[in-house]
């Protein structure tokens, strides 16, 4: 399934995306219109069998569909959970970033305030001139997860999605930590879909890419992750219990705009496209 949340910002409804097929346009199943108790894709939803409920709705003989073209897509999971990210988790990005390949996973957080929909504008903060994006494969936790082993870690994954780890490089360097430069408002576009784990049999063989004004900057593959997803989840949950709805992002491949010569940074009016194979494409306009 491709789970989406649609509607005005802050008023999104849960839905299921159906691609265009057999002469029909793409459409969205209105989950809340069919089951009022399925209010959102939040912790309660994942914890209480929500995915199974939605699968049953798809079999309903009287589905409620809406034309997808008429709807804004919001982030595909409800706000409020943790957003944990991996730094320097591709060798080519570690090289361009500097400091060498890490011996253990580098974990940092992004603020929930940064989350926006996949096609919402990325707003540059006043005075920020060194902002670029980072295309990443992220996952959503589907059940409480503590002290996972690498053998069972993938069992807690509800699904996968695209995350753009937008970063103010000057703020990142000046603060000597990563949270501040990566948590500005609008610096975490998510989606377009949350694709359930059963539809992604191998998350370690997916193309990850980003284009700025049509020019390809990043073009990597998750098979090149230094630390694969089971290792990441086992490492995080040794100390931190993950809850349903929490996000974990796996890092970005090389090619970021700030590492190029000359740099290819985000400027007002630019279009940034970010995608992961099988998980859809984001298309954001950059504004001041």
DODO-52349 format. One line per field, with one value per residue (C-alpha): y, z, x; residue in three letters; residue number from 1. Coordinates in nm, 2 decimals. Layout:
BEGIN
v c(Y;...)
w c(Z;...)
u c(X;...)
residuo c(ALA;...)
num c(NUM;...)
This chain:
BEGIN
v c(0.00;0.36;0.56;0.93;1.22;1.48;1.82;2.16;2.19;2.09;1.94;1.63;1.32;0.96;0.80;0.53;0.63;0.44;0.50;0.59;0.27;0.15;0.50;0.63;0.92;0.87;0.87;0.86;0.63;0.85;0.63;0.86;0.88;0.50;0.44;0.74;0.59;0.58;0.94;0.96;0.77;0.83;0.62;0.49;0.38;0.17;0.03;-0.09;-0.28;0.02;-0.12;-0.44;-0.22;-0.02;-0.33;-0.44;-0.10;-0.16;-0.47;-0.27;-0.28;0.09;0.26;0.64;0.77;1.13;1.26;1.28;1.58;1.80;1.73;1.86;1.59;1.64;1.43;1.07;1.02;1.24;1.48;1.43;1.13;1.13;1.20;1.03;1.05;0.89;1.11;1.01;0.67;0.65;0.64;0.90;1.14;1.09;1.17;1.49;1.59;1.53;1.34;0.99;0.69;0.65;0.34;0.34;0.49;0.87;0.95;1.30;1.44;1.68;1.89;1.80;2.16;2.10;1.85;1.95;1.78;1.64;1.93;2.22;2.51;2.50;2.84;2.97;3.14;3.51;3.54;3.17;3.13;2.78;2.56;2.23;1.92;1.55;1.27;0.99;0.66;0.68;0.43;0.44;0.23;0.02;-0.12;-0.03;-0.13;-0.16;-0.36;-0.50;-0.75;-0.73;-1.05;-0.91;-0.54;-0.52;-0.67;-0.34;-0.14;-0.04;0.11;0.33;0.69;0.96;1.22;1.53;1.63;2.00;2.16;2.50;2.43;2.75;2.69;2.33;2.42;2.73;2.54;2.24;2.01;1.92;1.97;2.35;2.37;2.08;2.17;2.50;2.53;2.34;2.16;1.81;1.73;1.38;1.16;1.16;0.81;0.58;0.25;-0.05;-0.28;-0.58;-0.39;-0.32;-0.67;-0.53;-0.18;-0.22;-0.20;0.13;0.42;0.75;1.07;1.45;1.70;2.08;2.27;1.95;1.88;1.56;1.62;1.29;0.95;0.67;0.34;0.20;-0.10;0.13;0.21;0.18;0.07;-0.12;-0.08;-0.38;-0.24;0.11;0.00;-0.23;0.05;0.31;0.08;-0.02;0.31;0.46;0.29;0.37;0.41;0.36;0.65;0.74;0.81;0.68;0.82;0.62;0.89;1.05;0.95;1.18;1.47;1.73;2.08;2.24;2.00;2.08;2.33;2.57;2.49;2.42;2.57;2.63;2.98;3.14;3.02;2.69;2.35;2.06;1.71;1.43;1.07;0.70;0.42;0.28;0.54;0.84;1.18;1.51;1.84;2.15;2.51;2.71;3.05;3.33)
w c(0.00;-0.06;0.24;0.21;0.41;0.20;0.25;0.38;0.60;0.95;0.85;0.65;0.63;0.59;0.25;0.02;-0.31;-0.63;-0.94;-1.27;-1.45;-1.74;-1.85;-1.50;-1.32;-0.99;-0.70;-0.32;-0.10;0.18;0.48;0.74;0.53;0.55;0.90;1.13;1.40;1.17;1.24;1.13;1.06;1.41;1.70;1.79;1.43;1.41;1.76;1.72;1.39;1.17;0.87;0.87;0.90;0.59;0.39;0.46;0.35;0.01;-0.02;0.06;-0.22;-0.17;-0.15;-0.12;-0.38;-0.44;-0.75;-0.65;-0.88;-0.68;-0.34;-0.17;-0.02;0.33;0.50;0.50;0.87;1.15;1.32;1.67;1.65;1.67;1.35;1.38;1.10;1.00;0.91;0.67;0.59;0.23;0.17;-0.11;0.10;0.40;0.17;0.04;0.39;0.54;0.85;0.70;0.73;1.08;1.28;1.43;1.31;1.35;1.48;1.50;1.52;1.32;1.47;1.40;1.32;1.00;0.85;0.54;0.25;-0.05;-0.28;-0.03;-0.07;0.10;0.27;0.31;0.65;0.64;0.58;0.49;0.18;0.21;0.21;0.01;0.01;0.08;-0.07;0.17;0.22;0.55;0.74;0.98;1.30;1.33;1.68;2.00;1.95;2.22;2.21;1.87;1.72;1.36;1.29;1.40;1.34;1.01;1.18;1.34;1.01;0.90;0.57;0.37;0.24;0.09;0.33;0.21;0.49;0.39;0.57;0.63;0.61;0.77;1.07;1.09;1.10;1.33;1.60;1.59;1.60;1.34;1.50;1.45;1.09;0.99;1.18;1.03;0.94;0.61;0.62;0.62;0.32;0.35;0.11;-0.13;0.01;0.29;0.11;0.34;0.40;0.22;-0.11;-0.06;-0.04;-0.05;0.09;0.03;-0.35;-0.42;-0.63;-0.44;-0.64;-0.64;-0.92;-0.89;-1.18;-1.39;-1.33;-1.14;-0.83;-0.64;-0.79;-0.55;-0.43;-0.09;-0.15;-0.08;0.28;0.52;0.80;0.67;0.82;1.07;1.21;1.23;1.42;1.66;1.73;1.80;2.02;2.24;2.42;2.27;2.26;1.92;1.92;1.64;1.40;1.47;1.16;1.10;0.79;0.66;0.52;0.19;-0.10;-0.24;-0.48;-0.24;-0.39;-0.12;-0.20;-0.57;-0.73;-0.79;-0.53;-0.64;-0.35;-0.30;-0.43;-0.44;-0.75;-0.79;-0.82;-0.61;-0.70;-0.46;-0.50;-0.41;-0.64;-0.57;-0.32;-0.54;-0.62;-0.43;-0.62;-0.41;-0.51;-0.31;-0.18;0.03)
u c(0.00;0.10;-0.03;-0.08;-0.21;-0.40;-0.56;-0.46;-0.15;-0.24;-0.57;-0.46;-0.67;-0.54;-0.57;-0.43;-0.28;-0.38;-0.17;-0.34;-0.43;-0.66;-0.74;-0.82;-0.64;-0.45;-0.69;-0.69;-0.90;-1.05;-0.98;-1.15;-1.47;-1.50;-1.38;-1.42;-1.20;-0.90;-0.83;-0.46;-0.15;-0.01;0.13;-0.22;-0.28;0.03;0.00;-0.36;-0.36;-0.43;-0.24;-0.46;-0.78;-0.68;-0.61;-0.96;-1.10;-0.95;-1.18;-1.49;-1.75;-1.83;-1.50;-1.48;-1.23;-1.11;-0.92;-0.56;-0.49;-0.72;-0.55;-0.24;-0.02;0.11;0.37;0.25;0.28;0.14;0.37;0.50;0.74;1.11;1.31;1.65;1.90;2.23;2.53;2.81;2.65;2.78;3.15;3.14;2.94;3.17;3.47;3.31;3.19;3.54;3.65;3.66;3.43;3.28;3.34;3.00;2.67;2.65;2.30;2.15;1.79;1.58;1.31;0.94;0.89;1.09;0.84;0.64;0.47;0.66;0.58;0.55;0.80;1.13;1.18;1.53;1.58;1.68;2.06;2.10;2.31;2.46;2.15;2.13;1.93;2.01;1.80;1.75;1.57;1.38;1.16;0.87;0.86;0.55;0.58;0.77;1.13;1.40;1.72;1.67;1.91;2.02;1.83;1.49;1.53;1.34;1.03;0.96;0.95;0.60;0.72;0.96;0.95;1.16;1.31;1.50;1.75;1.77;2.07;2.21;2.58;2.70;2.47;2.58;2.95;2.91;2.72;2.96;2.66;2.40;2.05;2.03;2.13;1.91;1.59;1.48;1.12;1.05;1.38;1.23;1.01;0.85;0.68;0.49;0.39;0.47;0.51;0.44;0.73;0.57;0.60;0.98;1.14;1.49;1.55;1.92;1.89;1.71;1.83;1.85;1.87;1.83;1.80;1.84;1.67;1.69;2.06;2.13;2.34;2.30;2.26;2.34;2.20;2.12;2.34;2.62;2.51;2.80;2.57;2.26;1.92;1.94;2.27;2.13;1.82;2.01;2.25;1.98;1.76;2.05;1.99;1.67;1.33;1.16;0.79;0.53;0.54;0.90;1.12;1.47;1.66;1.95;2.18;2.26;2.49;2.76;2.70;2.55;2.55;2.76;3.05;3.06;3.30;3.14;2.87;2.52;2.32;1.95;1.84;1.49;1.31;1.50;1.32;1.46;1.35;1.42;1.34;1.40;1.32;0.97;0.89;0.80;0.93;0.93;0.92;0.98;1.02;1.27;1.15;1.29)
residuo c(UNK;UNK;UNK;UNK;UNK;UNK;UNK;UNK;UNK;UNK;UNK;UNK;UNK;UNK;UNK;UNK;UNK;UNK;UNK;UNK;UNK;UNK;UNK;UNK;UNK;UNK;UNK;UNK;UNK;UNK;UNK;UNK;UNK;UNK;UNK;UNK;UNK;UNK;UNK;UNK;UNK;UNK;UNK;UNK;UNK;UNK;UNK;UNK;UNK;UNK;UNK;UNK;UNK;UNK;UNK;UNK;UNK;UNK;UNK;UNK;UNK;UNK;UNK;UNK;UNK;UNK;UNK;UNK;UNK;UNK;UNK;UNK;UNK;UNK;UNK;UNK;UNK;UNK;UNK;UNK;UNK;UNK;UNK;UNK;UNK;UNK;UNK;UNK;UNK;UNK;UNK;UNK;UNK;UNK;UNK;UNK;UNK;UNK;UNK;UNK;UNK;UNK;UNK;UNK;UNK;UNK;UNK;UNK;UNK;UNK;UNK;UNK;UNK;UNK;UNK;UNK;UNK;UNK;UNK;UNK;UNK;UNK;UNK;UNK;UNK;UNK;UNK;UNK;UNK;UNK;UNK;UNK;UNK;UNK;UNK;UNK;UNK;UNK;UNK;UNK;UNK;UNK;UNK;UNK;UNK;UNK;UNK;UNK;UNK;UNK;UNK;UNK;UNK;UNK;UNK;UNK;UNK;UNK;UNK;UNK;UNK;UNK;UNK;UNK;UNK;UNK;UNK;UNK;UNK;UNK;UNK;UNK;UNK;UNK;UNK;UNK;UNK;UNK;UNK;UNK;UNK;UNK;UNK;UNK;UNK;UNK;UNK;UNK;UNK;UNK;UNK;UNK;UNK;UNK;UNK;UNK;UNK;UNK;UNK;UNK;UNK;UNK;UNK;UNK;UNK;UNK;UNK;UNK;UNK;UNK;UNK;UNK;UNK;UNK;UNK;UNK;UNK;UNK;UNK;UNK;UNK;UNK;UNK;UNK;UNK;UNK;UNK;UNK;UNK;UNK;UNK;UNK;UNK;UNK;UNK;UNK;UNK;UNK;UNK;UNK;UNK;UNK;UNK;UNK;UNK;UNK;UNK;UNK;UNK;UNK;UNK;UNK;UNK;UNK;UNK;UNK;UNK;UNK;UNK;UNK;UNK;UNK;UNK;UNK;UNK;UNK;UNK;UNK;UNK;UNK;UNK;UNK;UNK;UNK;UNK;UNK;UNK;UNK;UNK;UNK;UNK;UNK;UNK;UNK;UNK;UNK;UNK;UNK)
num c(1;2;3;4;5;6;7;8;9;10;11;12;13;14;15;16;17;18;19;20;21;22;23;24;25;26;27;28;29;30;31;32;33;34;35;36;37;38;39;40;41;42;43;44;45;46;47;48;49;50;51;52;53;54;55;56;57;58;59;60;61;62;63;64;65;66;67;68;69;70;71;72;73;74;75;76;77;78;79;80;81;82;83;84;85;86;87;88;89;90;91;92;93;94;95;96;97;98;99;100;101;102;103;104;105;106;107;108;109;110;111;112;113;114;115;116;117;118;119;120;121;122;123;124;125;126;127;128;129;130;131;132;133;134;135;136;137;138;139;140;141;142;143;144;145;146;147;148;149;150;151;152;153;154;155;156;157;158;159;160;161;162;163;164;165;166;167;168;169;170;171;172;173;174;175;176;177;178;179;180;181;182;183;184;185;186;187;188;189;190;191;192;193;194;195;196;197;198;199;200;201;202;203;204;205;206;207;208;209;210;211;212;213;214;215;216;217;218;219;220;221;222;223;224;225;226;227;228;229;230;231;232;233;234;235;236;237;238;239;240;241;242;243;244;245;246;247;248;249;250;251;252;253;254;255;256;257;258;259;260;261;262;263;264;265;266;267;268;269;270;271;272;273;274;275;276;277;278;279;280;281;282;283;284;285;286;287;288)
